[in-house]
Amino acid sequence: MIYRVSGDKGMERIPEPDLMDDAEQAEAYAAADFAEPHEAFVRHFRMRFPGFSKGEVLDLGCGAADVIIRFAGAFPGVNITGVDGAQAMLDIGTSEVGKKGFAHRVRLLKCRVPDTALLQNKYDAVISNSLLHHLADPFIMWQTIRHCAKTYAPVFVMDLFRPDTVKSAEGLLDRYAADASPVLRKDFFNSLLAAYSVEEIRQQLVRSNLDYLNIEIVSDRHVLIWGENHEP
């Protein structure tokens, strides 16, 4: 299947708040069924890094920890540190991590990048799901990845890319969130409008000296940025 690639001539980006720290918003997000994209996240990672099986993993923007829980289940040899700036999301995530029995391998920390303490650590893999489109300054994330990933460590980012038109965004909203709560529908629509285009992401990587990473469209709304970190 060939997916349309959003370019730099489409609609302008409309930013949304960096944090999802409203309790109602966090609960709606945690209660939603993200099994398909979150399982896809783990599946795509495994396909692109078949030799990875253990180590310390950093998850930037872990939210309510659904991706972390699925990742921990798929890779029994990893320990994961998830960071997020929204306490409401972390509270839900911490509870879910405990319920699923991963508290011995997963820790969640309140942290808003850039964070000096975070940059002191090196990880065997750095992952992120749906953080990029929240950031007014995307270079904060790319520089954090450069500093936190060990040399040749897997770097794996999955996010939305911006549709070319509002009408296209509305079509995606109806296709994937028709039965979602009003709060979640609003968040998803705003996220589509706030997402970066593929060309904008490409330019971000060039400016961050990360242009050796691959950019890959994997659905009608998701883009992967992945590869091994070349930084020493």
Backbone bond lengths (Angstrom), bond angles and torsions (degrees), N, CA, C in turn:
res aa  C-N    CA-C-N  psi(-1)  N-CA   C-N-CA  omega(-1)  CA-C   N-CA-C  phi
1 M - - - 1.462 - - 1.518 109.56 -
2 I 1.332 116.33 139.34 1.457 121.34 178.68 1.526 108.17 -104.10
3 Y 1.317 116.02 126.96 1.452 120.78 179.88 1.518 110.18 -103.53
4 R 1.332 115.29 144.37 1.450 120.61 177.01 1.520 109.29 -66.68
5 V 1.326 116.04 137.39 1.454 121.24 178.02 1.518 109.05 -104.80
6 S 1.320 116.01 121.59 1.460 120.53 178.60 1.520 109.77 -71.39
7 G 1.298 117.17 126.86 1.453 120.99 -177.76 1.508 112.51 -104.96
8 D 1.344 116.36 -165.72 1.452 119.99 -175.87 1.523 112.20 -89.63
9 K 1.344 118.44 5.57 1.452 121.01 179.54 1.531 111.65 -107.09
10 G 1.315 117.63 7.01 1.455 120.83 179.11 1.516 111.00 -81.95
11 M 1.321 115.24 -160.18 1.459 119.52 -177.70 1.521 111.13 -69.10
12 E 1.301 115.26 154.86 1.453 121.27 179.52 1.526 110.48 -71.15
13 R 1.323 115.09 149.48 1.464 120.61 177.49 1.525 109.74 -69.97
14 I 1.344 116.26 137.28 1.458 122.81 175.43 1.521 107.38 -115.20
15 P 1.335 118.84 103.06 1.466 121.38 -175.13 1.517 112.95 -60.97
16 E 1.341 115.17 154.53 1.457 122.13 172.19 1.519 108.07 -125.26
17 P 1.341 119.00 168.18 1.466 120.66 -178.49 1.531 112.60 -57.29
18 D 1.333 116.09 145.18 1.456 121.37 -179.70 1.523 112.09 -62.72
19 L 1.334 116.88 -37.47 1.461 121.04 -171.51 1.526 112.25 -112.69
20 M 1.344 114.71 146.19 1.469 121.03 171.50 1.523 107.31 -105.88
21 D 1.330 116.36 72.11 1.464 120.45 -172.20 1.518 113.00 -106.62
22 D 1.321 117.70 10.05 1.452 121.20 173.28 1.525 108.44 -81.21
23 A 1.324 117.36 132.11 1.466 120.94 -174.45 1.527 111.89 -60.42
24 E 1.334 117.21 -43.49 1.471 120.31 179.99 1.525 110.69 -63.60
25 Q 1.315 116.02 -40.85 1.457 121.60 179.01 1.521 110.94 -64.37
26 A 1.333 116.76 -44.90 1.460 121.15 -179.79 1.527 110.88 -63.64
27 E 1.322 116.89 -42.99 1.468 120.55 -179.87 1.526 111.53 -65.57
28 A 1.323 117.54 -39.46 1.462 121.16 178.14 1.515 110.56 -64.21
29 Y 1.315 116.29 -41.40 1.462 121.12 179.35 1.528 110.57 -65.75
30 A 1.325 116.85 -44.47 1.461 121.07 -178.08 1.521 111.87 -67.10
31 A 1.326 116.94 -31.12 1.463 121.05 -177.79 1.526 112.79 -82.58
32 A 1.323 117.18 -14.57 1.464 121.14 -177.29 1.527 110.87 -72.86
33 D 1.309 115.36 157.65 1.455 121.33 179.74 1.527 109.59 -94.03
34 F 1.344 115.22 99.20 1.458 120.71 177.68 1.529 110.99 -106.87
35 A 1.320 116.54 23.98 1.464 120.48 -175.72 1.520 111.91 -56.44
36 E 1.328 116.94 -43.79 1.476 119.44 -175.24 1.532 112.17 -64.13
37 P 1.336 120.45 -55.88 1.468 118.66 179.87 1.520 113.65 -68.48
38 H 1.330 118.09 -32.75 1.458 119.42 -178.04 1.532 111.67 -74.93
39 E 1.322 117.17 -36.38 1.468 119.27 172.41 1.522 110.01 -66.80
40 A 1.338 116.74 -36.15 1.461 120.72 177.39 1.526 110.49 -62.98
41 F 1.331 116.39 -37.54 1.465 120.45 177.82 1.529 110.24 -56.23
42 V 1.316 116.18 -50.57 1.469 120.91 -179.20 1.524 110.65 -65.43
43 R 1.307 116.93 -42.11 1.468 121.12 -179.26 1.533 111.46 -63.65
44 H 1.325 116.40 -44.58 1.464 120.37 179.06 1.527 110.74 -63.03
45 F 1.337 116.44 -40.67 1.465 119.42 178.33 1.523 110.19 -60.58
46 R 1.307 117.18 -49.16 1.464 121.49 -176.94 1.532 111.07 -60.68
47 M 1.328 116.81 -39.57 1.460 120.96 -179.82 1.528 112.02 -65.87
48 R 1.316 117.20 -35.08 1.458 120.82 -175.80 1.524 113.32 -90.37
49 F 1.310 117.00 -18.49 1.470 121.21 177.64 1.531 109.21 -131.07
50 P 1.329 118.16 65.69 1.465 121.16 -174.77 1.527 113.72 -64.15
51 G 1.329 117.32 -20.81 1.459 119.95 -179.09 1.513 114.19 -87.96
52 F 1.326 116.99 -5.95 1.469 120.01 -177.66 1.520 110.18 -82.89
53 S 1.333 116.37 132.91 1.468 118.71 179.08 1.521 113.95 -146.91
54 K 1.341 118.54 -16.34 1.457 118.92 -175.84 1.524 110.62 -153.61
55 G 1.333 115.00 166.04 1.452 120.41 176.94 1.519 112.12 128.32
56 E 1.323 114.07 -174.10 1.460 122.79 178.97 1.522 109.04 -95.02
57 V 1.325 115.77 125.68 1.466 121.71 -176.08 1.523 109.68 -117.00
58 L 1.317 115.98 138.34 1.463 121.96 175.03 1.527 108.54 -109.36
59 D 1.335 116.62 129.03 1.460 122.42 176.08 1.528 108.15 -112.80
60 L 1.329 115.96 113.75 1.461 121.66 179.96 1.524 109.81 -88.88
61 G 1.331 116.69 122.43 1.459 121.25 -178.49 1.514 111.59 75.03
62 C 1.318 116.18 54.31 1.472 121.21 -171.40 1.521 113.28 -72.68
63 G 1.345 118.14 -17.80 1.461 120.51 178.76 1.518 112.32 58.82
64 A 1.329 115.65 -133.82 1.467 121.41 -178.09 1.523 112.70 -85.14
65 A 1.333 117.33 11.37 1.471 124.43 168.02 1.529 114.90 75.20
66 D 1.316 119.22 14.20 1.465 119.35 179.51 1.523 111.27 -64.05
67 V 1.334 117.40 -41.97 1.467 120.48 178.60 1.525 110.25 -65.05
68 I 1.327 116.62 -43.66 1.464 120.35 179.39 1.521 110.91 -58.38
69 I 1.310 117.20 -44.68 1.463 121.04 -178.57 1.526 110.26 -62.55
70 R 1.317 117.45 -43.37 1.464 120.85 178.19 1.526 110.78 -66.56
71 F 1.319 117.09 -39.03 1.461 121.73 179.79 1.534 110.41 -66.32
72 A 1.320 116.31 -43.82 1.463 120.43 178.69 1.522 111.07 -63.01
73 G 1.321 117.40 -37.49 1.454 120.57 177.87 1.515 112.57 -67.28
74 A 1.333 116.81 -34.23 1.465 121.28 -179.05 1.520 112.81 -79.00
75 F 1.342 116.77 -25.80 1.465 121.34 -177.41 1.535 109.47 -126.94
76 P 1.319 117.41 86.53 1.471 121.06 -176.68 1.525 113.98 -62.58
77 G 1.339 117.25 -16.88 1.462 120.04 -176.89 1.514 114.46 -92.38
78 V 1.330 117.86 8.59 1.455 119.00 -177.52 1.523 111.98 -108.79
79 N 1.322 114.34 151.32 1.460 123.13 166.17 1.522 106.31 -112.48
80 I 1.321 117.41 138.46 1.460 120.68 -173.31 1.516 110.92 -124.37
81 T 1.321 115.12 131.56 1.455 122.04 170.33 1.518 107.39 -106.32
82 G 1.323 116.48 117.64 1.456 121.42 177.72 1.509 110.05 -105.76
83 V 1.335 116.88 132.52 1.460 120.33 179.59 1.527 109.50 -122.51
84 D 1.313 115.38 143.97 1.459 121.54 178.76 1.521 107.84 -156.92
85 G 1.324 116.11 151.74 1.455 119.56 179.79 1.508 114.40 -91.27
86 A 1.335 117.01 -5.97 1.464 121.13 -175.31 1.521 110.56 -102.06
87 Q 1.322 116.81 110.48 1.465 120.62 -177.58 1.525 111.60 -64.33
88 A 1.337 117.27 -34.69 1.470 120.12 -179.82 1.522 111.17 -61.50
89 M 1.329 117.06 -38.36 1.465 121.03 177.46 1.521 110.65 -70.95
90 L 1.317 116.77 -41.64 1.466 121.00 -179.07 1.526 111.58 -64.52
91 D 1.314 117.36 -37.00 1.465 120.33 178.86 1.528 110.51 -60.73
92 I 1.325 116.23 -44.51 1.462 120.24 177.81 1.524 110.32 -66.75
93 G 1.329 116.01 -43.47 1.457 120.51 -179.48 1.513 112.90 -61.34
94 T 1.318 117.23 -43.43 1.464 121.17 179.95 1.522 110.96 -61.33
95 S 1.317 116.12 -41.16 1.464 120.31 178.03 1.534 110.93 -63.62
96 E 1.327 116.62 -43.83 1.467 120.65 -178.55 1.520 111.93 -67.56
97 V 1.319 116.72 -39.47 1.467 120.54 177.65 1.522 110.17 -59.50
98 G 1.338 116.67 -43.28 1.459 120.62 177.82 1.517 112.35 -64.50
99 K 1.330 116.64 -44.30 1.468 120.44 -179.53 1.524 112.11 -61.71
100 K 1.326 117.12 -36.34 1.461 121.05 -176.95 1.535 112.43 -85.45
101 G 1.322 117.12 -2.27 1.464 120.64 174.98 1.512 115.49 81.29
102 F 1.325 117.27 27.34 1.461 119.85 -177.80 1.529 113.00 -112.11
103 A 1.312 118.03 12.41 1.460 120.37 -176.28 1.525 112.48 -61.79
104 H 1.338 118.05 -24.52 1.463 121.00 -179.70 1.533 111.92 -78.37
105 R 1.345 117.51 -13.93 1.472 120.46 -178.10 1.519 113.62 -122.05
106 V 1.306 116.82 -7.95 1.466 120.62 -176.62 1.522 109.78 -127.25
107 R 1.311 116.02 130.59 1.466 120.01 172.96 1.528 108.29 -128.93
108 L 1.332 114.74 139.38 1.453 121.16 -179.08 1.522 109.07 -114.07
109 L 1.324 115.83 133.02 1.454 121.10 -176.78 1.520 110.76 -127.43
110 K 1.322 115.69 141.48 1.460 119.03 172.58 1.521 108.27 -79.08
111 C 1.301 114.87 120.62 1.464 119.99 -174.76 1.515 108.25 -158.74
112 R 1.284 116.82 131.17 1.462 121.38 177.85 1.521 108.66 -115.64
113 V 1.318 116.50 115.81 1.464 119.73 -178.85 1.526 110.00 -70.60
114 P 1.364 117.18 146.00 1.462 126.39 0.10 1.529 110.97 -77.66
115 D 1.318 115.45 145.61 1.457 121.42 -178.56 1.528 108.42 -133.68
116 T 1.319 116.64 120.68 1.469 121.38 -175.16 1.520 111.97 -60.35
117 A 1.323 117.31 -42.65 1.462 120.62 -179.41 1.527 111.04 -63.81
118 L 1.322 117.26 -39.95 1.455 121.07 -179.88 1.522 111.23 -62.94
119 L 1.318 116.95 -38.47 1.465 121.21 -177.73 1.520 113.28 -69.01
120 Q 1.337 117.64 -9.99 1.473 119.98 179.70 1.521 111.50 -80.87
121 N 1.315 117.98 -13.22 1.464 121.51 -175.19 1.521 111.73 -103.87
122 K 1.339 114.63 151.46 1.463 121.54 176.67 1.529 108.53 -119.69
123 Y 1.325 115.95 139.58 1.458 121.23 -174.94 1.528 111.60 -123.41
124 D 1.336 114.61 155.23 1.463 121.26 -179.68 1.525 112.42 -77.87
125 A 1.334 117.15 -13.89 1.459 123.13 173.17 1.518 107.80 -161.96
126 V 1.324 116.23 146.00 1.458 121.78 174.67 1.523 107.58 -124.64
127 I 1.337 116.36 126.02 1.455 121.95 -178.90 1.530 109.60 -125.63
128 S 1.318 115.93 160.16 1.457 120.10 176.29 1.524 108.67 -160.55
129 N 1.312 115.26 135.79 1.460 120.95 177.40 1.526 110.07 -126.21
130 S 1.319 116.17 118.15 1.469 122.71 172.07 1.524 114.30 62.17
131 L 1.324 116.36 32.85 1.465 119.82 171.94 1.521 111.09 -95.63
132 L 1.320 117.22 -38.83 1.467 121.77 -169.90 1.524 112.77 -53.49
133 H 1.332 117.44 -44.67 1.464 118.96 -174.40 1.529 113.15 -69.35
134 H 1.339 117.33 -14.34 1.463 120.53 177.72 1.532 112.21 -81.60
135 L 1.320 117.49 -16.25 1.458 120.64 -169.07 1.521 112.60 -91.93
136 A 1.322 115.39 124.48 1.464 119.78 174.06 1.526 110.03 -68.57
137 D 1.308 116.47 -32.42 1.461 121.87 176.63 1.535 108.42 -115.87
138 P 1.324 118.14 93.06 1.467 120.42 -176.21 1.523 113.55 -66.41
139 F 1.333 116.90 -20.70 1.460 119.54 -177.11 1.527 111.80 -67.58
140 I 1.330 116.74 -21.14 1.462 120.65 174.44 1.523 110.10 -58.40
141 M 1.323 116.38 -43.81 1.459 119.38 -179.19 1.509 111.99 -70.42
142 W 1.342 116.67 -45.08 1.468 119.12 -177.53 1.525 111.63 -64.17
143 Q 1.316 117.89 -38.11 1.461 119.76 178.58 1.526 111.10 -70.57
144 T 1.328 117.59 -34.92 1.462 120.51 175.69 1.525 110.07 -62.78
145 I 1.312 116.78 -42.63 1.465 120.44 177.97 1.521 110.76 -62.04
146 R 1.329 117.13 -44.64 1.473 120.45 -179.93 1.525 111.38 -57.71
147 H 1.336 116.68 -40.34 1.457 120.28 -175.65 1.524 113.06 -82.09
148 C 1.327 117.39 -28.85 1.466 120.19 -172.10 1.526 114.15 -94.32
149 A 1.316 117.96 -19.77 1.461 120.17 179.85 1.526 110.44 -86.56
150 K 1.307 116.58 132.10 1.458 120.22 173.70 1.527 109.62 -63.85
151 T 1.321 116.27 160.89 1.459 120.22 176.50 1.528 109.68 -60.14
152 Y 1.315 115.49 129.91 1.480 124.88 -178.32 1.528 113.38 69.56
153 A 1.329 117.27 11.34 1.462 119.78 175.41 1.525 109.84 -74.00
154 P 1.331 118.23 145.56 1.461 120.48 175.04 1.530 112.06 -61.57
155 V 1.309 115.01 135.22 1.466 123.49 171.39 1.521 106.21 -117.68
156 F 1.335 116.68 127.13 1.462 119.14 -173.64 1.519 109.69 -145.00
157 V 1.320 115.86 111.49 1.464 122.71 -178.67 1.525 108.46 -122.33
158 M 1.323 116.52 131.13 1.458 121.96 175.05 1.518 107.99 -124.23
159 D 1.329 116.03 133.27 1.460 118.94 -179.43 1.523 109.43 -154.61
160 L 1.320 114.45 173.14 1.452 120.85 172.37 1.522 109.51 -76.11
161 F 1.342 117.13 153.71 1.456 119.70 165.63 1.522 108.37 -118.86
162 R 1.317 115.96 150.10 1.455 121.18 -170.39 1.531 111.94 -73.43
163 P 1.327 117.25 129.85 1.461 120.03 174.56 1.534 110.68 -64.12
164 D 1.330 116.70 162.84 1.459 120.91 -178.59 1.516 112.99 -73.53
165 T 1.329 116.70 -27.80 1.459 120.41 -175.54 1.525 110.24 -140.15
166 V 1.331 115.28 161.21 1.459 120.58 174.94 1.523 109.68 -63.04
167 K 1.316 116.86 -37.44 1.459 120.49 179.30 1.524 111.08 -60.66
168 S 1.329 116.89 -41.03 1.464 120.54 176.97 1.526 110.78 -63.88
169 A 1.332 116.72 -39.19 1.466 120.75 177.82 1.524 110.23 -63.86
170 E 1.315 116.77 -40.95 1.466 120.42 178.25 1.528 110.79 -64.30
171 G 1.334 117.10 -36.12 1.454 120.73 177.20 1.515 111.69 -64.24
172 L 1.337 117.47 -41.53 1.463 121.27 177.13 1.525 110.86 -66.13
173 L 1.320 116.56 -37.71 1.458 121.23 177.77 1.524 110.52 -60.54
174 D 1.317 116.74 -45.87 1.467 120.41 -179.54 1.525 111.65 -69.61
175 R 1.310 116.62 -31.63 1.464 120.27 -177.61 1.523 112.14 -74.77
176 Y 1.325 116.97 -39.74 1.465 119.60 -171.10 1.527 114.71 -112.12
177 A 1.324 118.09 -9.17 1.466 118.93 -178.16 1.520 111.69 -137.61
178 A 1.316 116.79 27.97 1.466 120.60 -176.95 1.519 111.93 -60.00
179 D 1.334 116.89 -36.92 1.466 120.87 -176.31 1.526 112.73 -102.59
180 A 1.323 116.58 8.50 1.464 120.11 -178.67 1.524 110.73 -76.36
181 S 1.322 115.11 164.10 1.464 120.16 177.53 1.530 109.45 -65.46
182 P 1.337 117.49 157.58 1.471 120.47 177.30 1.526 112.60 -56.02
183 V 1.330 117.00 -37.23 1.465 120.76 179.39 1.525 110.25 -63.32
184 L 1.331 116.45 -45.67 1.452 119.90 -178.13 1.526 111.49 -69.77
185 R 1.323 117.18 -38.67 1.470 120.30 177.61 1.533 110.48 -60.58
186 K 1.315 116.03 -43.73 1.456 119.89 179.06 1.519 110.64 -63.15
187 D 1.336 117.18 -44.12 1.462 120.99 -179.75 1.532 111.65 -63.33
188 F 1.333 116.37 -43.10 1.461 119.97 -179.05 1.528 110.75 -64.34
189 F 1.319 116.94 -44.39 1.462 120.85 179.15 1.531 110.57 -62.37
190 N 1.331 116.63 -45.95 1.462 120.49 178.64 1.520 111.43 -62.49
191 S 1.340 116.42 -36.22 1.461 120.33 179.23 1.529 111.61 -66.75
192 L 1.329 116.74 -39.04 1.466 120.11 176.82 1.524 110.96 -61.31
193 L 1.330 116.15 -41.26 1.462 120.16 -179.31 1.532 111.58 -73.20
194 A 1.339 116.59 -25.60 1.467 121.17 -178.79 1.523 112.66 -89.57
195 A 1.316 117.05 -12.65 1.466 120.53 -177.34 1.526 110.53 -65.87
196 Y 1.314 115.63 153.76 1.462 120.93 176.98 1.528 109.79 -86.17
197 S 1.314 116.45 148.21 1.457 120.18 174.85 1.527 108.93 -73.01
198 V 1.303 116.30 162.68 1.464 120.74 178.99 1.524 110.34 -61.00
199 E 1.315 117.32 -39.72 1.460 120.24 179.05 1.522 111.19 -65.99
200 E 1.321 117.63 -39.33 1.462 120.34 177.01 1.524 110.86 -62.90
201 I 1.321 117.36 -40.24 1.463 120.87 177.10 1.522 110.06 -63.75
202 R 1.315 116.59 -41.53 1.462 120.27 178.48 1.531 110.82 -59.35
203 Q 1.317 116.28 -43.44 1.461 120.83 178.80 1.528 111.50 -65.79
204 Q 1.332 116.67 -37.31 1.470 120.44 177.05 1.530 110.90 -60.51
205 L 1.323 116.16 -43.15 1.463 120.19 -179.17 1.524 111.29 -65.97
206 V 1.323 116.97 -39.15 1.465 120.60 178.18 1.520 110.00 -61.80
207 R 1.319 116.61 -47.70 1.458 120.93 -178.44 1.528 112.40 -67.86
208 S 1.335 116.62 -23.73 1.468 121.24 -179.24 1.523 112.42 -94.99
209 N 1.342 117.14 5.40 1.465 122.54 -176.03 1.528 111.93 58.34
210 L 1.317 114.96 36.30 1.464 121.54 177.64 1.530 110.90 -121.26
211 D 1.333 116.48 23.05 1.455 119.67 -174.81 1.529 113.20 -73.00
212 Y 1.327 117.56 -0.59 1.465 120.52 171.72 1.535 111.76 -79.61
213 L 1.333 117.07 -12.06 1.459 119.68 177.15 1.532 110.24 -72.56
214 N 1.323 115.54 148.31 1.457 121.59 178.32 1.522 110.90 -81.53
215 I 1.322 116.59 144.45 1.460 122.94 172.04 1.517 106.82 -117.97
216 E 1.317 116.43 122.88 1.461 120.32 -171.94 1.526 110.70 -138.25
217 I 1.314 117.00 124.36 1.451 122.14 175.09 1.524 108.37 -81.33
218 V 1.324 117.24 123.90 1.466 119.99 -176.09 1.524 113.51 -119.27
219 S 1.320 118.16 -3.10 1.464 121.16 173.63 1.523 107.31 -159.19
220 D 1.306 116.46 -176.60 1.461 119.50 179.14 1.522 112.48 -76.60
221 R 1.334 117.30 2.43 1.462 120.33 179.14 1.524 113.80 -144.39
222 H 1.325 118.43 -7.81 1.465 121.51 -174.98 1.532 112.97 -115.25
223 V 1.322 113.83 140.71 1.454 121.51 175.08 1.525 108.70 -124.88
224 L 1.321 116.35 142.74 1.458 122.59 174.26 1.520 109.36 -107.78
225 I 1.325 115.76 140.61 1.453 122.65 169.88 1.522 105.25 -123.25
226 W 1.319 117.23 117.38 1.450 117.69 -170.59 1.541 111.97 -153.39
227 G 1.321 113.91 159.15 1.452 121.47 177.73 1.517 109.62 156.42
228 E 1.311 116.23 -173.47 1.473 121.55 176.92 1.511 109.82 -97.26
229 N 1.329 115.72 136.18 1.452 120.93 178.99 1.522 111.50 -65.13
230 H 1.312 117.36 131.12 1.460 121.50 179.38 1.519 113.38 -98.36
231 E 1.319 116.30 -4.79 1.459 119.82 -177.59 1.526 110.80 -73.81
232 P 1.332 118.47 140.29 1.479 120.91 178.69 1.526 111.33 -72.99
